[in-house]
Amino acid sequence: MNTIPNHQSLTLVLRLKDRQTPATVSSDTDNQVDESNRPLNPPKQVSARPGRHRKPMTATKAQTKKSPPTKKSILLTVLVVLVVLGILVTCGYFIKLLIDSKYFFCYRSVKFIPLDEACNGKADCSGGEDELSCVTNLTVSTIFPVRLVSESNVFQVYSAGTGWRSVCSEGWTQQHTLKACQKLGYTNKPKSSNTSVLSLPSSLKTGPFAIVTSSAVTTPINQTVADTPGCSSGTVVSLSCSECGERGPTDRIVGGTDTTIEDWPWQVSLQLNGQHTCGGTLLSPRWVVTAAHCFSGKKLLSRWSVVSGITYMTVLGGSSVDMVIVNGKYDAARNDFDMAMMRLTTPVSLADYRRPVCLPPKNLGLKAGASLTVTGWGYLEEKGKVSTILQKANIPLIGQDQCSSPIVYADSITPRMLCAGYLEGKVDACQGDSGGPLVYQSERWMLVGVVSWGIGCARQNLPGVYCNVDEMLNWIYNVMDENP
């Protein structure tokens, strides 16, 4: 009988067992786990409970709390807000300018009307508010009772019987000086002096004369004098009624040069809807003289402002206007009597860059060739652009005979006009300078002309034409006296 080796029989037994119980029998090596493949933190199996949802994972309150804004972010936010507000304000300003240039708003009836329907003599708004604040006309038929005459500023009073009389110095007091200057529209530091009768122009040496008889405060200065055959003192009264015509220490002006407002502190800019339209001249802290033609078709006061004290053109700091009076005899066809007066709502403060000019005495008697100065921001050349910096030009006075000659302006020139410039046409005043000053220097600077008209700019034999202030003094004094 053959026997099977022990090791073979053991193997056979094991194989038989494997066949009989394959799911429960394994070798010792199969029961060992490979530790290298075991995860360090094995995920736990979570089974969902029926009828419940798992809450999402959320951060703690400490984790959700935001950090406070930094100073830089706050400043940036404020800056952005200010920029946006600035843009809105700027846009609103220009939109208002655009609307104001085309329409008038009726506040009571809450409607807009075309601008040319305002101040046309017909009420288009309820209550007639479109006709309340408009340019007015004034014709003066009376003779203003006092005046200054000749380059010595001799004080004269008028009476219907005698006419103009120079006032003698005897009996004259500071109280008379104050009253006389107040009548002329001035109250700032009035002064008087005595002028020898022998030094007067020949037309004044022989009278007539007057002497003061009363110093009553309430009596008008022209009613405190009486006729006299002559001055026993040998002198007459000369007045200096204000610190006018003074300038700092020291053009459309075709051919002009840059200058500063301190040199010509009476120069102002008349602006319509914030745009420079004409020049003007400061006569007192509240009165400006300019040209009548500046207001043709532009009669609404609220659209006008006066900017003073500037060298460079700007729209800032303008003064509102409560009255514009055009000479009632203004003839647009001929530009005759081309003068208007503007009253500021509030008097301006005087300084080195803002001072009034002096009105000239009657019959100043300038000769042809006298040196004059014209200033303004008008065009620097014909069909050019308006200057952004104040311009000035020195020009000579042209005699009336030469200006009205056939080769110049012929019969277009009236006594209310004077000519100045060069007939060869190298320097002139142009568009934009209308209404501006033509001044002459004696002891002080005096206004002798207001820029009025011309043909072209700096053309040969076509000099600038100015409203003659000497011929308009009576009207000017009446306007200021009737509208204090």
One Martini backbone bead per residue (centre of mass of N, CA, C, O) as a GRO file, in nm:
protein
  484
    1MET     BB    1   0.095   0.038   0.023
    2ASN     BB    2   0.059   0.348  -0.040
    3THR     BB    3   0.207   0.654   0.062
    4ILE     BB    4   0.160   0.990   0.165
    5PRO     BB    5   0.295   1.260   0.213
    6ASN     BB    6   0.250   1.490   0.454
    7HIS     BB    7   0.265   1.754   0.283
    8GLN     BB    8   0.062   1.658   0.069
    9SER     BB    9  -0.183   1.604   0.247
   10LEU     BB   10  -0.212   1.897   0.352
   11THR     BB   11  -0.267   2.025   0.080
   12LEU     BB   12  -0.518   1.871   0.008
   13VAL     BB   13  -0.692   1.960   0.243
   14LEU     BB   14  -0.691   2.258   0.184
   15ARG     BB   15  -0.820   2.247  -0.098
   16LEU     BB   16  -1.084   2.118  -0.002
   17LYS     BB   17  -1.165   2.352   0.179
   18ASP     BB   18  -1.175   2.569  -0.038
   19ARG     BB   19  -1.409   2.440  -0.193
   20GLN     BB   20  -1.618   2.432   0.043
   21THR     BB   21  -1.510   2.738   0.193
   22PRO     BB   22  -1.454   3.031   0.032
   23ALA     BB   23  -1.577   3.269   0.238
   24THR     BB   24  -1.415   3.159   0.522
   25VAL     BB   25  -1.142   3.108   0.383
   26SER     BB   26  -0.810   3.207   0.472
   27SER     BB   27  -0.526   3.343   0.480
   28ASP     BB   28  -0.308   3.511   0.683
   29THR     BB   29  -0.230   3.722   0.470
   30ASP     BB   30  -0.528   3.829   0.408
   31ASN     BB   31  -0.563   3.958   0.714
   32GLN     BB   32  -0.371   4.172   0.624
   33VAL     BB   33  -0.296   4.524   0.638
   34ASP     BB   34  -0.213   4.799   0.445
   35GLU     BB   35  -0.081   5.076   0.604
   36SER     BB   36   0.000   5.261   0.358
   37ASN     BB   37  -0.327   5.281   0.261
   38ARG     BB   38  -0.414   5.423   0.511
   39PRO     BB   39  -0.592   5.664   0.623
   40LEU     BB   40  -0.565   5.897   0.871
   41ASN     BB   41  -0.872   6.037   0.799
   42PRO     BB   42  -1.136   5.888   0.776
   43PRO     BB   43  -1.435   5.908   0.652
   44LYS     BB   44  -1.748   5.953   0.759
   45GLN     BB   45  -2.041   5.792   0.753
   46VAL     BB   46  -2.336   5.969   0.654
   47SER     BB   47  -2.668   5.933   0.727
   48ALA     BB   48  -2.965   6.019   0.625
   49ARG     BB   49  -3.241   6.141   0.761
   50PRO     BB   50  -3.554   6.111   0.764
   51GLY     BB   51  -3.702   6.438   0.720
   52ARG     BB   52  -3.406   6.575   0.690
   53HIS     BB   53  -3.182   6.851   0.669
   54ARG     BB   54  -2.891   6.974   0.612
   55LYS     BB   55  -2.692   7.203   0.735
   56PRO     BB   56  -2.513   7.447   0.645
   57MET     BB   57  -2.212   7.572   0.645
   58THR     BB   58  -2.113   7.824   0.882
   59ALA     BB   59  -2.002   8.107   0.996
   60THR     BB   60  -1.904   8.282   1.236
   61LYS     BB   61  -1.933   8.589   1.377
   62ALA     BB   62  -1.630   8.644   1.379
   63GLN     BB   63  -1.601   8.584   1.067
   64THR     BB   64  -1.833   8.808   0.957
   65LYS     BB   65  -1.690   9.048   1.060
   66LYS     BB   66  -1.621   9.363   0.960
   67SER     BB   67  -1.399   9.587   0.873
   68PRO     BB   68  -1.320   9.898   0.904
   69PRO     BB   69  -1.291  10.179   0.741
   70THR     BB   70  -1.070  10.363   0.587
   71LYS     BB   71  -0.951  10.673   0.527
   72LYS     BB   72  -0.908  10.633   0.226
   73SER     BB   73  -1.200  10.539   0.156
   74ILE     BB   74  -1.344  10.790   0.263
   75LEU     BB   75  -1.202  11.001   0.084
   76LEU     BB   76  -1.284  10.873  -0.184
   77THR     BB   77  -1.588  10.902  -0.147
   78VAL     BB   78  -1.598  11.207  -0.108
   79LEU     BB   79  -1.466  11.279  -0.379
   80VAL     BB   80  -1.679  11.152  -0.561
   81VAL     BB   81  -1.917  11.320  -0.459
   82LEU     BB   82  -1.797  11.601  -0.530
   83VAL     BB   83  -1.763  11.552  -0.832
   84VAL     BB   84  -2.056  11.497  -0.896
   85LEU     BB   85  -2.167  11.764  -0.788
   86GLY     BB   86  -1.996  11.945  -0.972
   87ILE     BB   87  -2.113  11.842  -1.238
   88LEU     BB   88  -2.409  11.911  -1.179
   89VAL     BB   89  -2.371  12.215  -1.131
   90THR     BB   90  -2.241  12.281  -1.403
   91CYS     BB   91  -2.469  12.178  -1.578
   92GLY     BB   92  -2.688  12.359  -1.454
   93TYR     BB   93  -2.558  12.630  -1.528
   94PHE     BB   94  -2.552  12.589  -1.843
   95ILE     BB   95  -2.850  12.534  -1.874
   96LYS     BB   96  -2.944  12.807  -1.765
   97LEU     BB   97  -2.800  12.980  -1.973
   98LEU     BB   98  -2.946  12.863  -2.216
   99ILE     BB   99  -3.232  12.933  -2.128
  100ASP     BB  100  -3.186  13.242  -2.072
  101SER     BB  101  -3.108  13.299  -2.384
  102LYS     BB  102  -3.427  13.217  -2.480
  103TYR     BB  103  -3.585  13.256  -2.199
  104PHE     BB  104  -3.877  13.337  -2.000
  105PHE     BB  105  -3.984  13.307  -1.663
  106CYS     BB  106  -4.304  13.254  -1.530
  107TYR     BB  107  -4.389  13.227  -1.203
  108ARG     BB  108  -4.699  13.257  -1.182
  109SER     BB  109  -4.766  13.080  -1.459
  110VAL     BB  110  -4.560  12.865  -1.525
  111LYS     BB  111  -4.372  12.977  -1.784
  112PHE     BB  112  -4.248  13.004  -2.108
  113ILE     BB  113  -4.088  13.267  -2.297
  114PRO     BB  114  -3.969  13.436  -2.527
  115LEU     BB  115  -3.729  13.674  -2.494
  116ASP     BB  116  -3.851  13.882  -2.713
  117GLU     BB  117  -4.128  13.916  -2.527
  118ALA     BB  118  -3.966  14.070  -2.339
  119CYS     BB  119  -3.984  14.399  -2.316
  120ASN     BB  120  -4.236  14.486  -2.550
  121GLY     BB  121  -4.505  14.622  -2.403
  122LYS     BB  122  -4.622  14.323  -2.347
  123ALA     BB  123  -4.810  14.116  -2.155
  124ASP     BB  124  -4.730  13.754  -2.108
  125CYS     BB  125  -4.765  13.759  -1.808
  126SER     BB  126  -4.891  13.728  -1.517
  127GLY     BB  127  -4.874  14.060  -1.402
  128GLY     BB  128  -4.631  14.158  -1.593
  129GLU     BB  129  -4.326  14.052  -1.524
  130ASP     BB  130  -4.194  14.099  -1.822
  131GLU     BB  131  -4.230  14.445  -1.761
  132LEU     BB  132  -4.069  14.539  -1.488
  133SER     BB  133  -3.745  14.473  -1.578
  134CYS     BB  134  -3.637  14.736  -1.770
  135VAL     BB  135  -3.540  14.925  -2.005
  136THR     BB  136  -3.507  15.279  -2.011
  137ASN     BB  137  -3.617  15.605  -2.099
  138LEU     BB  138  -3.450  15.943  -2.117
  139THR     BB  139  -3.563  16.276  -2.135
  140VAL     BB  140  -3.402  16.593  -2.123
  141SER     BB  141  -3.524  16.943  -2.068
  142THR     BB  142  -3.345  17.027  -1.841
  143ILE     BB  143  -3.128  17.224  -1.657
  144PHE     BB  144  -2.867  17.172  -1.485
  145PRO     BB  145  -2.781  17.393  -1.212
  146VAL     BB  146  -2.491  17.252  -1.214
  147ARG     BB  147  -2.124  17.301  -1.266
  148LEU     BB  148  -1.827  17.233  -1.437
  149VAL     BB  149  -1.553  17.444  -1.563
  150SER     BB  150  -1.297  17.382  -1.708
  151GLU     BB  151  -0.981  17.279  -1.602
  152SER     BB  152  -1.046  17.422  -1.305
  153ASN     BB  153  -1.333  17.357  -1.193
  154VAL     BB  154  -1.554  17.563  -1.208
  155PHE     BB  155  -1.818  17.687  -1.030
  156GLN     BB  156  -2.164  17.666  -1.144
  157VAL     BB  157  -2.470  17.848  -1.188
  158TYR     BB  158  -2.823  17.849  -1.270
  159SER     BB  159  -3.029  18.088  -1.454
  160ALA     BB  160  -3.278  18.203  -1.650
  161GLY     BB  161  -3.181  18.507  -1.658
  162THR     BB  162  -2.843  18.471  -1.668
  163GLY     BB  163  -2.737  18.189  -1.637
  164TRP     BB  164  -2.411  18.131  -1.618
  165ARG     BB  165  -2.229  18.130  -1.295
  166SER     BB  166  -1.962  18.221  -1.122
  167VAL     BB  167  -1.833  18.146  -0.805
  168CYS     BB  168  -1.738  18.309  -0.545
  169SER     BB  169  -1.531  18.285  -0.256
  170GLU     BB  170  -1.692  18.459  -0.086
  171GLY     BB  171  -1.846  18.279   0.181
  172TRP     BB  172  -1.721  18.012   0.144
  173THR     BB  173  -1.778  17.671   0.247
  174GLN     BB  174  -1.779  17.342   0.330
  175GLN     BB  175  -2.085  17.321   0.309
  176HIS     BB  176  -2.097  17.405   0.013
  177THR     BB  177  -1.922  17.182  -0.099
  178LEU     BB  178  -2.100  16.947  -0.017
  179LYS     BB  179  -2.359  17.035  -0.169
  180ALA     BB  180  -2.239  17.053  -0.452
  181CYS     BB  181  -2.140  16.755  -0.474
  182GLN     BB  182  -2.411  16.622  -0.420
  183LYS     BB  183  -2.546  16.737  -0.675
  184LEU     BB  184  -2.319  16.583  -0.860
  185GLY     BB  185  -2.295  16.282  -0.703
  186TYR     BB  186  -2.096  16.349  -0.454
  187THR     BB  187  -1.930  16.234  -0.118
  188ASN     BB  188  -1.611  16.195  -0.156
  189LYS     BB  189  -1.403  16.414  -0.049
  190PRO     BB  190  -1.460  16.718  -0.066
  191LYS     BB  191  -1.318  17.002  -0.247
  192SER     BB  192  -1.172  17.335  -0.225
  193SER     BB  193  -1.075  17.623  -0.429
  194ASN     BB  194  -0.885  17.900  -0.548
  195THR     BB  195  -0.938  18.099  -0.847
  196SER     BB  196  -0.821  18.308  -1.059
  197VAL     BB  197  -0.967  18.517  -1.280
  198LEU     BB  198  -0.710  18.575  -1.464
  199SER     BB  199  -0.679  18.246  -1.532
  200LEU     BB  200  -0.908  18.242  -1.704
  201PRO     BB  201  -1.080  18.214  -1.955
  202SER     BB  202  -1.205  18.461  -2.150
  203SER     BB  203  -1.511  18.363  -2.115
  204LEU     BB  204  -1.483  18.407  -1.773
  205LYS     BB  205  -1.361  18.687  -1.680
  206THR     BB  206  -1.650  18.863  -1.721
  207GLY     BB  207  -1.857  18.659  -1.674
  208PRO     BB  208  -2.076  18.588  -1.474
  209PHE     BB  209  -2.162  18.632  -1.123
  210ALA     BB  210  -2.159  18.485  -0.785
  211ILE     BB  211  -2.298  18.482  -0.444
  212VAL     BB  212  -2.326  18.385  -0.136
  213THR     BB  213  -2.622  18.397   0.111
  214SER     BB  214  -2.635  18.087   0.210
  215SER     BB  215  -2.613  17.785   0.456
  216ALA     BB  216  -2.849  17.615   0.433
  217VAL     BB  217  -2.902  17.280   0.436
  218THR     BB  218  -3.194  17.271   0.274
  219THR     BB  219  -3.072  17.443   0.055
  220PRO     BB  220  -3.010  17.466  -0.251
  221ILE     BB  221  -2.723  17.568  -0.398
  222ASN     BB  222  -2.864  17.741  -0.635
  223GLN     BB  223  -3.033  17.912  -0.390
  224THR     BB  224  -2.756  18.055  -0.240
  225VAL     BB  225  -2.747  18.275  -0.471
  226ALA     BB  226  -2.620  18.585  -0.621
  227ASP     BB  227  -2.578  18.838  -0.802
  228THR     BB  228  -2.261  18.978  -0.934
  229PRO     BB  229  -2.029  19.190  -1.086
  230GLY     BB  230  -1.804  19.070  -0.883
  231CYS     BB  231  -1.497  18.968  -0.731
  232SER     BB  232  -1.343  19.087  -0.449
  233SER     BB  233  -1.123  18.848  -0.430
  234GLY     BB  234  -1.047  18.741  -0.733
  235THR     BB  235  -1.211  18.469  -0.687
  236VAL     BB  236  -1.297  18.127  -0.748
  237VAL     BB  237  -1.458  17.827  -0.741
  238SER     BB  238  -1.307  17.506  -0.694
  239LEU     BB  239  -1.365  17.153  -0.759
  240SER     BB  240  -1.328  16.835  -0.566
  241CYS     BB  241  -1.554  16.558  -0.529
  242SER     BB  242  -1.334  16.324  -0.577
  243GLU     BB  243  -1.138  16.019  -0.604
  244CYS     BB  244  -1.084  16.057  -0.911
  245GLY     BB  245  -0.873  15.953  -1.169
  246GLU     BB  246  -0.718  15.728  -1.019
  247ARG     BB  247  -0.420  15.528  -1.020
  248GLY     BB  248  -0.192  15.321  -1.022
  249PRO     BB  249   0.139  15.246  -0.996
  250THR     BB  250   0.317  15.348  -1.257
  251ASP     BB  251  -0.791  14.642  -2.724
  252ARG     BB  252  -1.031  14.615  -2.882
  253ILE     BB  253  -0.734  14.671  -2.961
  254VAL     BB  254  -0.596  14.772  -3.230
  255GLY     BB  255  -0.258  14.789  -3.156
  256GLY     BB  256  -0.241  14.704  -2.876
  257THR     BB  257  -0.183  14.650  -2.522
  258ASP     BB  258  -0.116  14.516  -2.247
  259THR     BB  259  -0.283  14.535  -1.925
  260THR     BB  260  -0.408  14.675  -1.617
  261ILE     BB  261  -0.653  14.760  -1.390
  262GLU     BB  262  -0.479  14.960  -1.217
  263ASP     BB  263  -0.456  15.166  -1.467
  264TRP     BB  264  -0.797  15.108  -1.525
  265PRO     BB  265  -1.030  15.104  -1.272
  266TRP     BB  266  -1.302  15.194  -1.452
  267GLN     BB  267  -1.312  14.937  -1.595
  268VAL     BB  268  -1.579  14.743  -1.745
  269SER     BB  269  -1.798  14.455  -1.769
  270LEU     BB  270  -2.061  14.374  -1.986
  271GLN     BB  271  -2.299  14.111  -1.912
  272LEU     BB  272  -2.468  13.861  -2.107
  273ASN     BB  273  -2.520  13.572  -1.979
  274GLY     BB  274  -2.196  13.567  -1.908
  275GLN     BB  275  -2.119  13.768  -2.156
  276HIS     BB  276  -1.921  13.963  -2.319
  277THR     BB  277  -2.045  14.280  -2.474
  278CYS     BB  278  -1.937  14.535  -2.305
  279GLY     BB  279  -1.834  14.832  -2.205
  280GLY     BB  280  -1.734  15.043  -1.918
  281THR     BB  281  -1.783  15.318  -1.669
  282LEU     BB  282  -1.686  15.433  -1.363
  283LEU     BB  283  -1.838  15.704  -1.170
  284SER     BB  284  -1.928  15.526  -0.926
  285PRO     BB  285  -2.020  15.286  -0.701
  286ARG     BB  286  -2.319  15.284  -0.885
  287TRP     BB  287  -2.215  15.407  -1.166
  288VAL     BB  288  -2.259  15.346  -1.524
  289VAL     BB  289  -2.115  15.409  -1.840
  290THR     BB  290  -2.248  15.377  -2.180
  291ALA     BB  291  -2.396  15.233  -2.454
  292ALA     BB  292  -2.703  15.214  -2.608
  293HIS     BB  293  -2.655  14.978  -2.825
  294CYS     BB  294  -2.618  14.739  -2.615
  295PHE     BB  295  -2.964  14.727  -2.577
  296SER     BB  296  -3.044  14.608  -2.837
  297GLY     BB  297  -3.269  14.357  -2.764
  298LYS     BB  298  -3.159  14.396  -2.434
  299LYS     BB  299  -3.395  14.468  -2.175
  300LEU     BB  300  -3.323  14.262  -1.947
  301LEU     BB  301  -3.189  14.302  -1.640
  302SER     BB  302  -3.135  14.000  -1.537
  303ARG     BB  303  -2.908  13.953  -1.776
  304TRP     BB  304  -2.733  14.160  -1.627
  305SER     BB  305  -2.381  14.244  -1.566
  306VAL     BB  306  -2.105  14.374  -1.356
  307VAL     BB  307  -1.754  14.366  -1.409
  308SER     BB  308  -1.496  14.438  -1.176
  309GLY     BB  309  -1.151  14.435  -1.119
  310ILE     BB  310  -1.029  14.326  -1.406
  311THR     BB  311  -0.802  14.180  -1.643
  312TYR     BB  312  -0.928  13.906  -1.674
  313MET     BB  313  -1.161  13.740  -1.820
  314THR     BB  314  -1.479  13.711  -1.644
  315VAL     BB  315  -1.788  13.586  -1.460
  316LEU     BB  316  -1.699  13.668  -1.187
  317GLY     BB  317  -1.829  13.899  -0.959
  318GLY     BB  318  -2.097  14.018  -1.034
  319SER     BB  319  -2.317  14.288  -1.073
  320SER     BB  320  -2.615  14.387  -1.028
  321VAL     BB  321  -2.909  14.533  -1.191
  322ASP     BB  322  -3.174  14.803  -1.141
  323MET     BB  323  -3.073  15.005  -1.385
  324VAL     BB  324  -3.157  15.124  -1.724
  325ILE     BB  325  -3.060  15.425  -1.908
  326VAL     BB  326  -3.165  15.563  -2.201
  327ASN     BB  327  -3.140  15.786  -2.425
  328GLY     BB  328  -3.423  15.932  -2.566
  329LYS     BB  329  -3.244  16.033  -2.839
  330TYR     BB  330  -3.174  15.775  -2.956
  331ASP     BB  331  -3.017  15.689  -3.279
  332ALA     BB  332  -2.971  15.400  -3.447
  333ALA     BB  333  -2.910  15.495  -3.740
  334ARG     BB  334  -2.675  15.720  -3.630
  335ASN     BB  335  -2.568  15.702  -3.329
  336ASP     BB  336  -2.715  15.908  -3.164
  337PHE     BB  337  -2.703  15.944  -2.837
  338ASP     BB  338  -2.484  15.708  -2.734
  339MET     BB  339  -2.630  15.658  -2.422
  340ALA     BB  340  -2.586  15.497  -2.093
  341MET     BB  341  -2.719  15.397  -1.768
  342MET     BB  342  -2.600  15.218  -1.473
  343ARG     BB  343  -2.745  15.065  -1.184
  344LEU     BB  344  -2.646  14.931  -0.902
  345THR     BB  345  -2.769  14.753  -0.646
  346THR     BB  346  -2.469  14.762  -0.528
  347PRO     BB  347  -2.214  14.906  -0.414
  348VAL     BB  348  -1.890  14.924  -0.468
  349SER     BB  349  -1.571  14.856  -0.375
  350LEU     BB  350  -1.296  15.040  -0.325
  351ALA     BB  351  -0.978  15.032  -0.508
  352ASP     BB  352  -0.701  14.998  -0.700
  353TYR     BB  353  -0.904  14.815  -0.909
  354ARG     BB  354  -1.149  15.030  -0.811
  355ARG     BB  355  -1.235  15.328  -0.987
  356PRO     BB  356  -1.333  15.632  -1.062
  357VAL     BB  357  -1.398  15.857  -1.293
  358CYS     BB  358  -1.388  16.161  -1.435
  359LEU     BB  359  -1.567  16.419  -1.512
  360PRO     BB  360  -1.580  16.665  -1.717
  361PRO     BB  361  -1.566  16.968  -1.783
  362LYS     BB  362  -1.703  17.211  -1.926
  363ASN     BB  363  -1.527  17.310  -2.183
  364LEU     BB  364  -1.231  17.187  -2.209
  365GLY     BB  365  -1.080  17.218  -2.496
  366LEU     BB  366  -0.973  17.017  -2.695
  367LYS     BB  367  -0.724  16.942  -2.914
  368ALA     BB  368  -0.595  16.848  -3.182
  369GLY     BB  369  -0.384  16.569  -3.082
  370ALA     BB  370  -0.470  16.478  -2.828
  371SER     BB  371  -0.400  16.255  -2.578
  372LEU     BB  372  -0.543  15.931  -2.574
  373THR     BB  373  -0.735  15.657  -2.412
  374VAL     BB  374  -0.808  15.314  -2.487
  375THR     BB  375  -1.021  15.046  -2.357
  376GLY     BB  376  -1.032  14.673  -2.361
  377TRP     BB  377  -1.176  14.332  -2.485
  378GLY     BB  378  -1.170  14.325  -2.771
  379TYR     BB  379  -1.082  14.289  -3.071
  380LEU     BB  380  -0.759  14.251  -3.223
  381GLU     BB  381  -0.925  14.203  -3.492
  382GLU     BB  382  -1.080  14.180  -3.766
  383LYS     BB  383  -1.258  13.896  -3.716
  384GLY     BB  384  -1.177  13.810  -3.444
  385LYS     BB  385  -1.090  13.784  -3.109
  386VAL     BB  386  -1.141  13.808  -2.792
  387SER     BB  387  -0.988  13.929  -2.534
  388THR     BB  388  -0.854  13.813  -2.212
  389ILE     BB  389  -0.700  14.090  -2.197
  390LEU     BB  390  -0.640  14.393  -2.123
  391GLN     BB  391  -0.653  14.683  -2.332
  392LYS     BB  392  -0.436  14.943  -2.482
  393ALA     BB  393  -0.452  15.283  -2.639
  394ASN     BB  394  -0.289  15.541  -2.804
  395ILE     BB  395  -0.467  15.838  -2.914
  396PRO     BB  396  -0.572  16.086  -3.121
  397LEU     BB  397  -0.734  16.367  -3.173
  398ILE     BB  398  -0.989  16.453  -3.399
  399GLY     BB  399  -1.108  16.684  -3.571
  400GLN     BB  400  -1.417  16.778  -3.668
  401ASP     BB  401  -1.355  16.866  -3.957
  402GLN     BB  402  -1.200  16.608  -4.044
  403CYS     BB  403  -1.419  16.394  -3.971
  404SER     BB  404  -1.643  16.556  -4.167
  405SER     BB  405  -1.514  16.487  -4.414
  406PRO     BB  406  -1.549  16.332  -4.720
  407ILE     BB  407  -1.306  16.110  -4.657
  408VAL     BB  408  -1.465  16.021  -4.413
  409TYR     BB  409  -1.788  16.098  -4.264
  410ALA     BB  410  -1.904  16.358  -4.302
  411ASP     BB  411  -2.252  16.386  -4.209
  412SER     BB  412  -2.234  16.163  -3.966
  413ILE     BB  413  -2.144  16.393  -3.786
  414THR     BB  414  -2.207  16.506  -3.462
  415PRO     BB  415  -2.192  16.683  -3.165
  416ARG     BB  416  -2.211  16.382  -3.013
  417MET     BB  417  -1.926  16.355  -3.156
  418LEU     BB  418  -1.602  16.187  -3.179
  419CYS     BB  419  -1.264  16.158  -3.294
  420ALA     BB  420  -1.022  15.877  -3.289
  421GLY     BB  421  -0.694  15.834  -3.422
  422TYR     BB  422  -0.583  15.693  -3.735
  423LEU     BB  423  -0.602  15.747  -4.071
  424GLU     BB  424  -0.408  15.500  -4.142
  425GLY     BB  425  -0.500  15.253  -3.946
  426LYS     BB  426  -0.344  15.116  -3.667
  427VAL     BB  427  -0.555  15.224  -3.448
  428ASP     BB  428  -0.837  15.079  -3.257
  429ALA     BB  429  -1.172  15.027  -3.197
  430CYS     BB  430  -1.390  14.744  -3.130
  431GLN     BB  431  -1.561  14.491  -3.094
  432GLY     BB  432  -1.640  14.497  -2.738
  433ASP     BB  433  -1.577  14.820  -2.677
  434SER     BB  434  -1.840  14.907  -2.640
  435GLY     BB  435  -1.878  15.165  -2.394
  436GLY     BB  436  -1.606  15.247  -2.348
  437PRO     BB  437  -1.321  15.427  -2.266
  438LEU     BB  438  -1.223  15.774  -2.317
  439VAL     BB  439  -0.922  15.926  -2.207
  440TYR     BB  440  -0.793  16.208  -2.007
  441GLN     BB  441  -0.496  16.382  -1.895
  442SER     BB  442  -0.450  16.579  -1.629
  443GLU     BB  443  -0.456  16.571  -1.312
  444ARG     BB  444  -0.675  16.379  -1.410
  445TRP     BB  445  -0.884  16.137  -1.513
  446MET     BB  446  -1.099  16.170  -1.803
  447LEU     BB  447  -1.411  16.149  -1.955
  448VAL     BB  448  -1.465  16.204  -2.320
  449GLY     BB  449  -1.552  15.903  -2.414
  450VAL     BB  450  -1.768  15.665  -2.597
  451VAL     BB  451  -1.783  15.385  -2.747
  452SER     BB  452  -1.960  15.345  -3.064
  453TRP     BB  453  -1.831  15.368  -3.375
  454GLY     BB  454  -1.765  15.215  -3.704
  455ILE     BB  455  -1.563  15.107  -3.987
  456GLY     BB  456  -1.448  14.863  -3.886
  457CYS     BB  457  -1.084  14.810  -3.827
  458ALA     BB  458  -0.832  15.015  -3.878
  459ARG     BB  459  -0.906  15.195  -4.114
  460GLN     BB  460  -0.869  15.396  -4.362
  461ASN     BB  461  -1.039  15.690  -4.287
  462LEU     BB  462  -1.170  15.508  -4.020
  463PRO     BB  463  -1.226  15.604  -3.737
  464GLY     BB  464  -1.319  15.630  -3.430
  465VAL     BB  465  -1.636  15.666  -3.262
  466TYR     BB  466  -1.761  15.898  -3.011
  467CYS     BB  467  -1.917  15.987  -2.742
  468ASN     BB  468  -1.975  16.311  -2.628
  469VAL     BB  469  -1.957  16.402  -2.304
  470ASP     BB  470  -1.989  16.711  -2.305
  471GLU     BB  471  -2.290  16.683  -2.439
  472MET     BB  472  -2.392  16.480  -2.174
  473LEU     BB  473  -2.383  16.606  -1.886
  474ASN     BB  474  -2.673  16.693  -1.828
  475TRP     BB  475  -2.789  16.405  -1.844
  476ILE     BB  476  -2.616  16.264  -1.631
  477TYR     BB  477  -2.692  16.445  -1.385
  478ASN     BB  478  -2.997  16.392  -1.398
  479VAL     BB  479  -2.994  16.088  -1.356
  480MET     BB  480  -2.850  16.086  -1.074
  481ASP     BB  481  -3.049  16.285  -0.932
  482GLU     BB  482  -3.327  16.112  -0.993
  483ASN     BB  483  -3.138  15.831  -0.903
  484PRO     BB  484  -3.001  15.773  -0.596
   0.00000   0.00000   0.00000
